[in-house]
Amino acid sequence: MAYPMQLGFQDAASPIMEELLHFHDHTLMIVFLISSLVLYIISLMLTTKLTHTSTMDAQEVETVWTILPAIILIMIALPSLRILYMMDEINNPSLTVKTMGHQWYWSYEYTDYEDLSFDSYMIPTSELKPGELRLLEVDNRVVLPMEMTIRMLISSEDVLHSWAVPSLGLKTDAIPGRLNQTTLMSTRPGLFYGQCSEICGSNHSFMPIVLELVPLKYFEKWSASML
Amino acid sequence: MAAAPEPGEPGKGKPFKLLGILDVENTPCARDSVLYGSLGSVVAGLGHFLLTSRIRRSCDVGVGGFILVTLGCWFHCRYNYAKLRIQERLAREGIKNKILYESTHLDPARKQTNGGSSGN
C-alpha cells in the first residue's frame, strides 16, 4: 500500500510490475542525463560573451540534434514495446473473476464453479478498528489464490469507473456496456490496495479495492465458507 | 529510541533525489553510476584542461564525460542485475519444483537420470 508523502511506485507484487519498475528506472536515468545536459547548456548560454546574430545555417549541429534524440527515443521505445507485448501474452488463466463498478462500490462474481457474488463497500472512517487504513479498507475483500494467473473481467453498471491496483501494475477502465479484460498474477501473498481511478461522482474517492492473495488451499476454504 | 519505519517507508525522512527526480538511494545501480560518472567527469575535464589549458572546453568535456560514463556504467550494471534476477528466479523455481515433485514422476532429478540412462 502507499505510505504518506510517497513519491515513487509501490513495491511490485507481480512480474509485469517488476518490469515496469525497471523500465521506469531506465527511462528516469535517461531523463536525468538529458536534464543535466540542458541545465549545463543553459548555464553556458547565460555566461557567454560570444553572440552571433546572423547565423544562416548550422547543418552539423542540426544533424546531431536530430539523430541523437531519435536514438534516445528508440532506446526508450524498445523496452516499452517489449513490456506492452508481455502484458498481452496468452497465459491460460485458472480462474475468472468479474467485477462491476457501481456508484459507489465494487461487486465481484466468482462464477467458474458455483455462483458466488458479493459487494465490497468502503468501511467508513468512524467504523474503523485500530490499525486499519482510512479510506482503503473494505467490508469484503477480494480473496484470490497467489501464484496463479487470474482473468479479471471488468465492467460497470452505471458510469465510468476504473479498477486499479498499483502494486500489481493494474488499471482497467470499467465502462458500462463494455467488458474489459486484464490478467492478474501475484508472486507473493498479502493485501494489495487500490482505489477507483475514474471520476464517477461525489464518492469517487470512497470506493477502494482490496485484494487478499492467499495460498490456494486458503482460497478454497474461503470460497467454500462464502457459499 | 525512534520507532522503526514502516515497510517501504524511507528510513530517514524523504529519499535524496538528484535534481529532484533520480532517487539514488533506492534505485539499483543509480548511486554507483552517478559516482563513477562524477569521477569520469572530473578525470576527463581535468585531464583536458591540463593538456590544453582551455577552461570552457574542459568543462564541456567534463559534462560529456559525465553523461557517457554514467550511461555506460548504468547499462552495464543493469544488464548484470537483470541476469542476476533471472538466475535467482530460475533457482527459486527449481527449488520449488524439487520440493513439490520429489519422488513423483515429475521429479526434475529423475527426468535427468532417465535422460542419461536412455542414452546408454
Interface residues (C-beta under 8 A of the other chain):
Chain A: Y3 M5 L7 G8 Q10 D11 H22 D25 H26 L28 M29 V31 F32 L33 S35 S36 L37 L39 Y40 L44
Chain B: E6 G8 E9 K14 P15 K17 L18 L19 I21 L22 D23 N26 T27 P28 C29 A30 S33 R56 D60 V63 F66 I67 T70 L71 W74 R78 A82
